[in-house]
Every structure is written in C-alpha cells, then in structure tokens.
C-alpha cells in the first residue's frame, strides 16, 4: 500500500486530470491498497473541494472539473470493490434527471456535482427523461432519493406523472422524491405529493441531507 | 402600421470586418465538423435532401458551408406582423426598433417585495396597461405570469394568449409547449392576426423535436418564427464572449437551414443573448456588462446576414426589487441593443431574471423605452434646425429664445417628456408628497385601469377564442395531461375569473 499513490490521486483530482486519476486509482489497487481505502481517498478529496466551494474559495468550474476527474476514476474503484465482495458506501444514493419535455441541463448538473462533492452516489439521467426511464432506473438502482428538475412551468407537470408512476409501481414508499427548478414552488411540490422542494442547486443538497437525516 | 423608433445613424459596432469573418468561418466549421443534435424524423429527411450529412442513429446533422450560405441568403430581411388593429401591425427589420413588454413568471407584491402566482385578473390588467402604454409595440401576453393561480401548466400559454388577444389590440408573441401551438394558431387565424412565436432552442447545438414541430406548424400557418438562443457563458456555451458568438452564429445558421429547407423565404428572427454565469451560485447574470457586449457583437453579425433580431440585453435585471440596480441594468442593456441595430426588445415590466413581472415597473420602463427611442432618432440637421438665422437674429444677452417662433415650432420635438420620471421643481416635490418614480407609476397603473378600455373583440371573435380554449382544455384532459384534481381546481379558478373579468360588453 502506497500513501504516495493516494496523495497523487487526490492531487490529480484537484488538478482536474481524470485520465491521471484513473491511472493512479488503478495503480493504488495494483499496489494492494484495499478498494475501500481508495474510495475513501477519492471521497475525502472531493469533499475537500466541495468545502472550498462552499467557503467561496473555489468556483463552479473548479468544482465540476474535480468532480468529473473523480467520476473518471470511480468506476475502476467500484468494480474492484464489487469484485472483492464489497459495495460502495456513500452518504446516500440519488437518481436525478430533468423531466420529459424539458431540456434545461445546467441547474440539475450543478446539483449532481454538489451532491457528489458531498459524498453522495449520484446517477444523473440527463435531460428530457421520460417516466419509463425514471422508473426503470429506480428499480435497478434502488436510490434513497429521486430528484427531478423542471425549469419550465409547463414541464413541471411531468414531475407529477413520475410520482404517479412510482405509486403505481409500488415504489413510492421506498424513497424520497424531491423537485427543483425555477419554475415551481413549495406549494406546487406539496400539491404533487413530493417530499421536498428547492429552487436552487445548493438548497437541493441541503434538502437531501435533511430528508435522509 | 406602428412606426416604432427609427435609428437615424449607423449602428454601434465592436467587431472589425476581419473579426466578423473569423466568427463566420468559425461557425461554418463548427456546423460542418460537429453539426447539431436533431432527432425529428421529418427534419432529418428534409435536411438530408437539402444536402446535409445526416446520421439518423445518433441524431447528428452536419451542414456543408455552401448550403448554410445559400439558406442564410434566403432568410427575408423584413417581415410584417399583423396585429388585431392593423394600425398596430409591425414591420420588423431595417433600422426600426420595437419594444415589447415582459417577461416574468410571478406577480410582485410591492409591500413585501415577494412574488406569488398571478390571478387571471392580474394578467388581464397587465395586458390592459400594456395596451395603453405608448412604447409597448408588441404585446408579450404569454410570457408574463407563466405561473397562474389554478391554471394547469400546459394551459398557461393558451390562457395567457387568449387574454392578450382579448385585452390588447397589439401584435402578440406566442410559444410552443406540448403542441399547444396548434390551438394558438387556431385562435390567431380566427381573429386574422399573426403570432410571433418564440421557439424553444437548446444550447449547445441542439434542436428538440417539440421545437421543430412548432416551427413547422407556424411556418405552415405563414407566420414568422423566432428561435430563442440563450447561452450562459461557461455553461451552455464557451466562457468567452467571442466563443459564445461563434456558437450562437452556428445555431442561427442551423435554424436558417432547417427553416429555409422546409419553406424557402420563410421569415425568421433570431432571439439571442449570452450572459455570464455566476460561478459561485450557478445563476445566470442577465444584468451584467457581458450581455451588452455580446448583444452588440451578435447584432452586428445578424445585421451582416440581414436576419431580423430580437435581442435580450436589458430584458431583466438581477435585482429582486424595483431599485437603482434594476434601473441601470435594464436601461443600459436595452440602450446597447438599440444602438447596435436590434429590431425587437423584450423590456417593459420584467425583472429578477425571469421571476417577476410588475405593471408598475412596466410603466417606469415605458419611460425608459421612450427615452431610448428618442436617442435612436438622433437630431435632424436641416437649414431650419441649424437655426443660423435665428441665432443671428437673437444675438447676445439680453436676447433670448423663449418668445421666438422657432422655439414654439421645435421645443416639444427635441426631447422626450417622461410620464412618471420625476422632473418637478424641488419646491413642488416637497408639497406634493415627495413622490418617487415608483409612487407615480403606481398611480399611473391605477389611472390606466380606471380609464383605458381596449377595443373589444366582436362576439364571434370572443367565441372563437373560447372555442379554441375549450378544445385545448378537453384535449389535454382527455390525454391525462391535466389530472382530475387539477381539472377541478382549474374549473373553480375559471369560474372565479369569470366574476372578476371585464364585462364583455
């Protein structure tokens, strides 16, 4: 086990170098470091970046760059962890997506990055995500939280359709549903039966933590 | 036809010819090498037939330069927009600048500065004020109060548009969501007006099926269309202004090919805007100077191509209040858009990015619109206005100009006299309640609502709007887009509104 490799891994993430981070993660595993230790190193590093963002010392381009670098290395570590019979532990698992008909990506992407930086496992389904895709992913991944974004008032309705489908599939009680985006309100969130609402990405992270506390 | 404001001098330019060429070539290269993400089956076939390289599997369309340049030339430099009152038709293009009011999702409470969903009556009143204001040339009914109490989201565009048609005789903007344009076009055709639709576009380099469907439908109805490009620099576009212009020019070119391949000569305008992203919060900064610079440059590029322009700078401030920040961010942005040769300006009444709309702010902004319009008109230089003979005649003090016929002829033609800005002598201001511009605007809104009666629709026209609304309501209910619970709330809200609305007579 090489402490030096793990230090270099953290440095690669902080220098936004995903390729190097992936190589160093593999190297750490090859050197015999336990997958869970490599995972912890990655998580600690991204938390540090996230804290610096929260304190106003780093900005979104740095945060997203570091999170992307971490995500490049992550599959290697998770695969090793599974092969060793372990599983990834995290602060929680979140499936996120912008609902069907809505193509706004940025707010949801920032939310996902902030969650990652806070130690959550995030499955980002992207934009224009239909009900079926939400349901299929939720069945497969069994997340703690499903987060839906809608920037347009008009597409906000689609969030209700996903909640209805969750109920029909008998999945609703197993997870928390949160909605976000500039187009909706607390009142709207309550009216469609969501567990929480946030108009902003950082508020969304706080909400997830509160719901899982 | 409404004259709007005619710019009487060359537009402000920031780019050299060489820089414009670099942007042009850069955009052509992006379209040829990377292309755009388009998945609409009919569009893919049409674009392939026109000469694009189409990968159906990945939904990627690459555009050859010859085709782009050919289609850019086919876009008309002008188009006419028919209003309910023909005297309020617009001729968009050239050196004419028009203002439109809007946008903003929620109603602003002036006593708490908090926002909330608007009622139908508040939307109607906003349209009446817009109808009355002299510098609102185009009524943007659908994008004010997109958060309407009790109205299912899918119906907001149509309910707002119906109010716009009923309570304003000015030309109307529309949108496209979940095929609602079908019913919007029905309404417009029944009344004999055009709609000016803002078509959803997704940067970077993506046109979604809904946008293509709406573009085709509006073009089939012989209406102009306006793809809405919007780039947050560093997020949906490059972090540099130059890069954001290359991206937006490439997207403009993509839309030119898509529309001209479908219907050569179809009129389009490009709604554009690129602003910085606040990298601490992820919020777009629409009031910053970057928007003004990018708007000026993009306007210069679109003028090169002869494509009509809807520019974004000044459409909203980032301020949550009607305050100094709102005033300077909106005014400077709109002034830069006007000086650099834009044609349509979203302006009066919206702020806090897209969150709020306020009739009081609309009245204040209308003063600014008149002020900008007056600047655009410059000063006429003629023998008469040069007044050399008059200056010789009056001579030195004790000579003065107050009693001269030349003054009587010209004094009220050279400046713009604002309706609610404060120009009172200090002594009078002290004795009339020390009112600021917002207090005067609040009074003005009350005065307009008490006195202004927009020309009504005929009974047959009113029924036609009602019929289109009913058909849409039933359509979306039968498709399950409006749930039973929402339907019940919706019907209750409509009953409530019926009581509040103006008597049809």
Contacts between the chains, C-beta under 8 A, distances in Angstrom:
chain1	res1	chain2	res2	distance
A	56	B	280	6.4
A	59	B	279	3.8
A	59	B	280	6.2
A	60	B	234	7.8
A	60	B	277	7.2
A	60	B	279	4.3
A	60	B	280	7.5
A	60	B	282	6.0
A	61	B	234	6.6
A	61	B	239	7.8
A	61	B	279	6.1
A	101	B	177	7.3
A	101	B	178	6.4
A	101	B	210	6.8
A	103	B	200	7.4
A	103	B	202	4.1
A	103	B	206	6.9
A	103	B	208	5.5
A	104	B	202	7.8
A	105	B	202	8.0
A	105	B	236	7.6
A	106	B	232	6.5
A	106	B	235	4.6
A	106	B	236	6.5
A	106	B	277	7.7
A	106	B	282	6.7
A	107	B	282	6.5
A	110	B	282	4.3
A	127	B	202	8.0
A	128	B	208	7.1
A	152	B	153	7.9
A	152	B	177	6.9
A	153	B	105	6.6
A	153	B	146	4.6
A	153	B	147	5.6
A	153	B	153	4.9
A	153	B	156	6.1
A	154	B	146	7.6
A	154	B	153	4.7
A	154	B	154	6.1
A	154	B	156	6.5
A	154	B	157	7.0
A	154	B	177	4.0
A	154	B	178	6.7
A	155	B	153	7.3
A	155	B	177	7.4
A	156	B	153	5.4
A	157	B	152	6.7
A	157	B	153	4.7
A	157	B	154	6.2
A	157	B	481	6.7
A	160	B	483	6.8
A	182	B	105	7.7
A	182	B	354	7.2
A	182	B	355	7.2
A	183	B	105	7.0
A	183	B	146	7.6
A	183	B	147	7.4
A	183	B	153	8.0
A	185	B	117	7.5
A	185	B	147	7.4
A	200	B	281	7.2
A	200	B	282	7.6
A	200	B	283	7.9
A	201	B	282	5.6
A	202	B	281	7.4
